[in-house]
C-alpha cells in the first residue's frame, strides 16, 4: 500500500459510510470490459461537484492490489455482476490528483518531477529486483517493470486538466505536463504497460495542445456522455428515491436542481441534491464551492451577441451554440460560442444535443447567473444595454411566493 502506487480503500469506505450514498458501482462493469482492449483509455469530464473524485476513489478501491475490498463492495451493484471477482484487487494501480500534486510540489512547474520522483520511489520499493537506477521518467519506469515482470498498470488521474485550466501555470509547465501525458499514454510502449487509464476532470481533452498527446482516449463529456450518462450525476430515478426516503418534495427538488440533459436522460448535480436533503433549504449550493464571481469575466467577454444570449437564456429560452471551435482551455476564446461551450463544461449551462442549443438548467444555476448580472450591473449600470446595442434591458426581482428569481427583458429606452 502506498500513497500513489496501490492505494488502500479507506477513502471510498468513508464515501459509503456517509448518510447519503448512491450506488454507482455499475460503472466498474463498463471499465472491466475495457481492460486490455483498444478502448482502455477513458476520459470522463464533468463539472465540479458531479462526483469526479468519488469515482476515482471507487476505481482505486476496486482495482488496487494494496487492499482487500470484497467486503466493501459486497451488496453493491457490481457484486452481482459476472466480472466482479475477476478484476477485484488484481491490478497494480497508480492514482494521483494533479491539483493536489501541484500544491505539494510547491508550484505547477515542479508538479511533473514531483509525480515522477514519488511514484518511481514506490515502484523501486515494490519491485526491488528490477533495476531502475538509470530511469528518469515515469513512463520509462513502467516500461521497465512491464518488460521485466510482465506487469500492466491501471492509471487513475483525478483533476487531470488542473494544469491546463490554471491560468497561473506557465506555458513551459503546461508543455512539460503535456509531454508527461504523451509519454504515459501515447505510443507502443504505453499500449503494453497500461491495462486501463481513467482520467477525470472538468475539461475535455480534444484541444490543439493536447490532441496529439491524448487523441487515443474515448471521451465522455457534458456535450455527449455516451454510455456513461447514468454515472455522470444523479439520475431522476435516483433523486425520486432519495426524496421518498427523506420526505422531500420531488417537484421542488426537480425545479431547483434538474435540467442537465444528457441524451434523453435528466441528470442532477449530486452535491446540490445531497445538500438540500441534509440542510433542508432550497438554495444555490454552487456558491459554497465556487462563487458566481468566477463567471463574471466569462459573460463580460467582448463578443457580439454574447450578452444577448445570456439574457435570452435568463428569460427561459434556448440559444443555438456551435461547440466545435472550442479550444479546451480557460483563456482562448474566438467567439461567443467558445464561451458558451466552456460554460456548458463548467455546468453553468446545459446542452441539448439534438437541437444543439444551450440553456440555463434550473433555478440553482439561474440564481448564480442573476447574482453575476446584478454584480456587473451595480458596477456598470449601463453596460448590459450598451453591450446589446441599446436593445435589451434586464430586470431582476425575487418572488417570495415561488422563491425564485424573475428575469424580465424589456425594450431599452435612452433618456
C-alpha positions as CSV (number, residue, x, y, z in Angstrom):
1,X,0.0,0.0,0.0
2,X,1.4,3.4,-1.0
3,X,0.4,7.0,-1.5
4,X,0.3,6.8,-5.3
5,X,1.0,3.1,-6.0
6,X,-1.6,0.6,-4.9
7,X,-3.5,2.8,-2.5
8,X,-5.9,1.5,0.1
9,X,-9.7,1.7,0.1
10,X,-10.2,3.9,3.2
11,X,-11.4,7.0,1.3
12,X,-14.1,5.0,-0.6
13,X,-15.1,3.4,2.7
14,X,-15.7,6.9,4.0
15,X,-17.9,7.6,1.0
16,X,-20.0,4.5,1.7
17,X,-20.3,5.4,5.4
18,X,-21.9,8.7,4.5
19,X,-25.5,9.4,5.3
20,X,-26.4,9.5,1.6
21,X,-24.6,7.2,-0.8
22,X,-26.0,6.5,-4.3
23,X,-24.5,3.3,-5.7
24,X,-22.7,3.9,-9.0
25,X,-20.6,0.8,-9.0
26,X,-22.1,-0.5,-12.2
27,X,-19.6,1.8,-13.9
28,X,-17.0,-0.8,-12.9
29,X,-18.7,-3.3,-15.2
30,X,-18.1,-0.9,-18.1
31,X,-14.4,-0.3,-17.2
32,X,-13.9,-4.0,-16.7
33,X,-15.0,-4.6,-20.3
34,X,-12.5,-2.0,-21.5
35,X,-9.4,-3.5,-19.7
36,X,-6.7,-4.7,-22.1
37,X,-8.6,-3.6,-25.2
38,X,-8.0,-0.7,-27.6
39,X,-10.8,1.2,-25.7
40,X,-8.9,1.1,-22.4
41,X,-8.1,4.9,-22.5
42,X,-11.1,6.7,-21.0
43,X,-11.6,10.4,-20.2
44,X,-14.8,11.3,-18.3
45,X,-15.1,15.1,-17.8
46,X,-17.9,16.8,-15.9
47,X,-18.5,19.9,-13.7
48,X,-17.3,20.3,-10.2
49,X,-19.3,18.6,-7.6
50,X,-20.6,15.9,-10.0
51,X,-18.7,13.1,-8.3
52,X,-15.4,13.0,-10.2
53,X,-13.3,12.3,-7.1
54,X,-15.7,9.7,-5.7
55,X,-15.5,7.8,-8.9
56,X,-11.6,7.9,-8.7
57,X,-11.8,6.6,-5.1
58,X,-14.1,3.8,-6.2
59,X,-11.9,2.7,-9.1
60,X,-8.8,2.6,-6.9
61,X,-10.6,0.7,-4.1
62,X,-11.8,-1.9,-6.6
63,X,-8.7,-2.5,-8.7
64,X,-5.8,-1.8,-6.3
65,X,-3.7,-4.7,-5.0
66,X,-3.0,-2.5,-2.0
67,X,-6.3,-3.5,-0.3
68,X,-8.9,-6.3,0.0
69,X,-12.2,-4.8,-1.0
70,X,-14.6,-7.8,-1.4
71,X,-16.4,-7.0,1.8
72,X,-16.5,-3.3,1.0
73,X,-18.3,-3.9,-2.3
74,X,-20.5,-6.7,-1.0
75,X,-24.1,-5.8,-1.5
76,X,-23.3,-3.1,-4.1
77,X,-24.5,-3.4,-7.7
78,X,-21.1,-4.5,-9.1
79,X,-21.0,-7.5,-6.7
80,X,-23.9,-9.1,-8.6
81,X,-22.2,-9.0,-11.9
82,X,-20.1,-11.7,-13.6
83,X,-17.0,-9.5,-13.9
84,X,-16.9,-8.7,-10.1
85,X,-14.3,-11.1,-8.7
86,X,-12.3,-11.4,-12.0
87,X,-10.9,-7.9,-11.6
88,X,-11.3,-7.2,-7.9
89,X,-7.9,-6.1,-6.4
90,X,-6.0,-7.7,-9.2
91,X,-4.0,-4.8,-10.5
92,X,-1.1,-2.5,-9.7
93,X,-2.8,0.9,-9.6
94,X,-1.3,4.3,-9.8
95,X,-3.6,7.1,-8.7
96,X,-3.0,10.8,-8.2
97,X,-4.7,14.1,-8.1
98,X,-2.9,16.6,-10.4
99,X,-4.2,19.6,-8.5
100,X,-3.0,18.2,-5.2
101,X,0.4,17.4,-6.7
102,X,0.7,20.9,-8.0
103,X,0.3,22.2,-4.4
104,X,2.5,19.5,-2.8
105,X,5.3,20.1,-5.4
106,X,5.4,23.8,-4.4
107,X,4.5,25.1,-7.9
108,X,3.0,23.9,-11.2
109,X,6.5,23.9,-12.7
110,X,7.6,21.2,-10.3
111,X,4.5,19.0,-10.4
112,X,5.7,16.6,-13.1
113,X,9.0,16.0,-11.4
114,X,7.2,15.5,-8.1
115,X,4.8,12.9,-9.5
116,X,7.7,11.2,-11.3
117,X,10.0,11.0,-8.3
118,X,7.4,9.9,-5.8
119,X,5.9,7.1,-8.0
120,X,9.3,5.8,-9.1
121,X,10.3,5.7,-5.4
122,X,7.3,3.5,-4.6
123,X,8.0,1.3,-7.7
124,X,11.5,0.7,-6.5
125,X,10.2,-0.4,-3.1
126,X,7.6,-2.7,-4.6
127,X,10.0,-4.2,-7.2
128,X,13.5,-4.2,-5.6
129,X,14.8,-6.9,-8.1
130,X,14.1,-4.7,-11.1
131,X,16.9,-2.3,-11.9
132,X,15.6,1.2,-12.3
133,X,18.8,3.1,-11.4
134,X,19.1,4.8,-14.8
135,X,15.4,5.5,-15.1
136,X,14.5,9.2,-15.2
137,X,10.8,9.2,-16.4
138,X,7.8,7.5,-15.0
139,X,6.8,6.0,-18.4
140,X,10.3,4.5,-18.7
141,X,10.0,3.0,-15.2
142,X,6.6,1.4,-16.0
143,X,8.1,0.1,-19.3
144,X,11.0,-1.5,-17.3
145,X,8.6,-3.2,-14.9
146,X,6.4,-4.4,-17.7
147,X,9.4,-5.8,-19.6
148,X,11.0,-7.5,-16.6
149,X,7.8,-8.8,-14.9
150,X,5.0,-8.6,-17.5
151,X,3.1,-6.4,-15.2
152,X,0.5,-4.0,-16.6
153,X,-0.8,-0.9,-14.7
154,X,-4.1,0.8,-14.2
155,X,-3.6,4.6,-14.0
156,X,-6.3,6.9,-12.5
157,X,-5.8,10.6,-12.7
158,X,-8.2,13.0,-10.9
159,X,-8.3,16.6,-11.9
160,X,-6.2,15.7,-14.9
161,X,-6.8,19.1,-16.5
162,X,-5.8,21.2,-13.5
163,X,-2.6,22.3,-15.2
164,X,-4.4,23.1,-18.4
165,X,-7.2,25.2,-16.9
166,X,-5.0,27.0,-14.3
167,X,-4.3,30.4,-15.8
168,X,-1.3,30.9,-13.5
169,X,0.6,28.0,-15.0
170,X,3.4,28.9,-17.3
171,X,3.4,27.7,-20.9
172,X,6.6,25.7,-20.1
173,X,4.8,24.0,-17.2
174,X,1.9,23.1,-19.4
175,X,4.1,21.8,-22.1
176,X,6.1,19.7,-19.6
177,X,2.8,18.2,-18.3
178,X,1.5,17.5,-21.8
179,X,4.8,15.7,-22.7
180,X,4.4,13.7,-19.5
181,X,0.9,12.6,-20.5
182,X,2.1,11.8,-24.0
183,X,4.8,9.5,-22.6
184,X,2.3,7.9,-20.2
185,X,-0.5,7.1,-22.7
186,X,0.6,7.5,-26.4
187,X,2.6,5.0,-28.4
188,X,3.5,1.4,-28.5
189,X,5.1,1.2,-25.0
190,X,2.1,2.6,-23.1
191,X,-0.1,0.2,-25.1
192,X,2.0,-2.6,-23.5
193,X,2.2,-1.4,-19.9
194,X,-1.3,0.1,-19.5
195,X,-4.3,-2.1,-18.7
196,X,-6.7,0.8,-18.2
197,X,-6.3,4.6,-18.0
198,X,-9.1,6.6,-16.4
199,X,-8.8,10.4,-16.5
200,X,-11.4,12.7,-14.9
201,X,-11.6,16.5,-14.8
202,X,-13.7,19.4,-16.0
203,X,-12.4,20.0,-19.5
204,X,-12.5,17.6,-22.4
205,X,-9.1,16.7,-24.0
206,X,-9.7,17.4,-27.7
207,X,-7.7,20.6,-28.0
208,X,-4.8,21.6,-30.2
209,X,-2.3,21.5,-27.4
210,X,-3.3,18.0,-26.1
211,X,-4.8,16.3,-29.1
212,X,-1.5,14.7,-30.3
213,X,-0.9,13.5,-26.7
214,X,-4.3,12.1,-25.9
215,X,-6.3,11.5,-29.1
216,X,-6.4,7.8,-28.4
217,X,-8.8,8.4,-25.5
218,X,-12.5,7.7,-25.6
219,X,-14.2,10.9,-24.3
220,X,-17.4,11.3,-22.3
221,X,-18.4,15.0,-21.7
222,X,-21.3,17.2,-20.9
223,X,-21.9,17.5,-24.6
224,X,-22.0,13.8,-25.1
225,X,-21.7,11.4,-22.2
226,X,-22.5,8.3,-24.2
227,X,-22.8,5.1,-22.2
228,X,-21.6,6.9,-19.0
229,X,-24.7,9.1,-18.7
230,X,-26.0,7.1,-15.6
231,X,-22.7,7.7,-13.9
232,X,-22.3,11.4,-14.7
233,X,-24.6,12.7,-11.9
234,X,-27.8,11.6,-10.1
235,X,-30.5,10.3,-12.4
236,X,-34.1,11.3,-12.0
237,X,-35.0,7.8,-10.7
238,X,-32.3,8.1,-8.0
239,X,-33.4,11.5,-7.0
240,X,-37.0,10.4,-6.7
241,X,-36.0,7.5,-4.5
242,X,-34.0,9.9,-2.2
243,X,-36.9,12.3,-2.0
244,X,-39.2,9.5,-1.0
245,X,-36.7,8.2,1.6
246,X,-36.0,11.6,3.2
247,X,-39.5,13.1,2.7
248,X,-38.6,15.8,0.3
249,X,-40.9,17.4,-2.3
250,X,-39.6,15.9,-5.5
251,X,-41.2,18.6,-7.7
252,X,-39.4,21.3,-5.8
253,X,-36.1,19.4,-6.0
254,X,-36.7,19.0,-9.7
255,X,-37.4,22.7,-10.2
256,X,-34.3,23.7,-8.3
257,X,-31.7,21.1,-9.4
258,X,-32.9,19.3,-12.6
259,X,-32.1,20.4,-16.1
260,X,-28.9,18.8,-17.3
261,X,-29.9,16.9,-20.3
262,X,-27.6,14.1,-21.4
263,X,-29.0,12.2,-24.3
264,X,-32.6,11.6,-23.2
265,X,-31.9,11.5,-19.5
266,X,-32.2,14.2,-16.9
267,X,-29.2,14.5,-14.6
268,X,-28.9,16.3,-11.3
269,X,-25.9,17.8,-9.6
270,X,-25.2,15.3,-6.7
271,X,-23.8,18.0,-4.4
272,X,-26.9,20.1,-4.7
273,X,-29.3,17.1,-4.1
274,X,-27.3,15.8,-1.1
275,X,-27.1,19.3,0.4
276,X,-30.8,20.1,0.2
277,X,-31.6,16.7,1.9
278,X,-29.1,17.3,4.6
279,X,-29.8,21.0,5.2
280,X,-33.4,21.2,4.2
281,X,-33.3,24.6,2.4
282,X,-33.7,25.2,-1.3
283,X,-30.9,27.5,-2.4
284,X,-27.8,27.6,-4.7
285,X,-25.1,25.4,-3.2
286,X,-22.7,26.3,-6.0
287,X,-21.7,29.4,-4.2
288,X,-20.3,27.2,-1.4
289,X,-17.9,25.6,-3.9
290,X,-17.1,28.4,-6.3
291,X,-18.6,31.9,-6.3
292,X,-20.6,33.3,-9.2
293,X,-17.8,35.8,-9.5
294,X,-15.9,33.2,-11.4
295,X,-18.3,33.5,-14.4
296,X,-18.4,37.3,-14.5
297,X,-15.2,37.5,-16.6
298,X,-16.7,35.0,-19.0
299,X,-20.1,36.7,-19.5
300,X,-18.3,40.0,-20.0
301,X,-16.2,38.8,-22.9
302,X,-16.2,41.3,-25.7
303,X,-18.1,39.2,-28.3
304,X,-21.0,40.3,-30.3
305,X,-24.2,38.7,-29.2
306,X,-22.8,37.0,-26.0
307,X,-24.7,39.1,-23.5
308,X,-27.9,39.0,-25.6
309,X,-27.6,35.2,-25.5
310,X,-27.1,35.2,-21.7
311,X,-30.1,37.5,-21.3
312,X,-32.2,35.3,-23.6
313,X,-31.4,32.2,-21.5
314,X,-32.1,34.1,-18.3
315,X,-35.6,34.7,-19.7
316,X,-36.1,31.0,-20.1
317,X,-35.2,30.5,-23.7
318,X,-32.6,28.4,-25.5
319,X,-29.8,29.7,-27.8
320,X,-28.0,27.9,-30.6
321,X,-24.4,27.1,-29.9
322,X,-21.6,25.7,-32.1
323,X,-19.3,23.7,-29.8
324,X,-16.7,22.5,-32.4
325,X,-14.4,25.6,-32.3
326,X,-13.8,25.5,-28.5
327,X,-10.0,25.0,-27.9
328,X,-10.4,23.5,-24.4
329,X,-8.8,26.0,-22.2
330,X,-9.8,28.9,-20.0
331,X,-8.2,31.7,-22.0
332,X,-8.6,31.0,-25.7
333,X,-12.0,32.4,-26.9
334,X,-12.6,33.3,-30.5
335,X,-16.3,33.9,-30.4
336,X,-19.4,33.7,-28.1
337,X,-19.9,30.0,-28.9
338,X,-16.5,29.3,-27.3
339,X,-17.6,31.0,-24.1
340,X,-21.0,29.3,-24.1
341,X,-19.3,25.9,-24.6
342,X,-17.0,26.4,-21.7
343,X,-20.0,27.4,-19.5
344,X,-21.5,24.0,-20.5
345,X,-18.5,22.1,-19.4
346,X,-18.4,24.1,-16.2
347,X,-22.0,23.2,-15.5
348,X,-23.4,26.8,-15.7
349,X,-25.3,25.9,-18.9
350,X,-26.9,22.7,-20.1
351,X,-26.8,21.4,-23.6
352,X,-29.5,19.8,-25.8
353,X,-27.5,17.6,-28.1
354,X,-30.4,17.0,-30.6
355,X,-31.2,20.7,-31.0
356,X,-27.6,21.9,-30.4
357,X,-28.8,24.5,-28.0
358,X,-27.6,25.9,-24.7
359,X,-29.9,26.8,-21.8
360,X,-29.8,27.6,-18.1
361,X,-30.7,24.2,-16.5
362,X,-32.5,25.1,-13.3
363,X,-33.2,27.6,-10.5
364,X,-30.0,27.0,-8.7
365,X,-27.8,27.9,-11.7
366,X,-30.2,30.7,-12.7
367,X,-29.6,32.3,-9.3
368,X,-25.9,32.2,-9.9
369,X,-26.3,34.0,-13.2
370,X,-28.6,36.5,-11.7
371,X,-26.0,37.3,-9.0
372,X,-23.3,37.7,-11.7
373,X,-25.5,40.0,-13.7
374,X,-26.5,42.0,-10.7
375,X,-22.9,42.4,-9.6
376,X,-21.9,43.6,-13.0
377,X,-25.0,46.0,-13.1
378,X,-24.0,47.6,-9.8
379,X,-20.5,48.4,-11.1
380,X,-21.5,49.3,-14.6
381,X,-25.3,50.0,-14.6
382,X,-25.5,50.8,-18.3
383,X,-23.1,48.1,-19.5
384,X,-25.7,45.4,-20.4
385,X,-27.8,47.7,-22.5
386,X,-24.8,49.2,-24.2
387,X,-23.4,45.8,-25.0
388,X,-26.6,44.7,-26.7
389,X,-26.8,47.7,-28.9
390,X,-29.3,49.5,-26.6
391,X,-31.9,47.0,-27.4
392,X,-32.3,44.9,-24.3
393,X,-32.5,45.7,-20.6
394,X,-32.6,43.1,-17.8
395,X,-34.8,43.5,-14.7
396,X,-34.4,41.0,-11.9
397,X,-36.6,40.5,-8.9
398,X,-37.2,37.8,-6.3
399,X,-40.7,36.3,-6.0
400,X,-41.3,35.5,-2.3
401,X,-44.2,33.1,-3.1
402,X,-42.4,30.9,-5.5
403,X,-38.9,31.6,-4.0
404,X,-37.4,32.1,-7.5
405,X,-35.7,34.9,-9.3
406,X,-37.7,36.5,-12.0
407,X,-36.0,37.9,-15.1
408,X,-37.7,40.4,-17.4
409,X,-36.4,41.6,-20.7
410,X,-37.7,44.9,-21.9
411,X,-37.1,47.5,-24.6
412,X,-34.2,49.7,-23.7
413,X,-35.1,53.4,-23.6
414,X,-32.5,56.1,-23.6
415,X,-33.4,59.3,-21.8
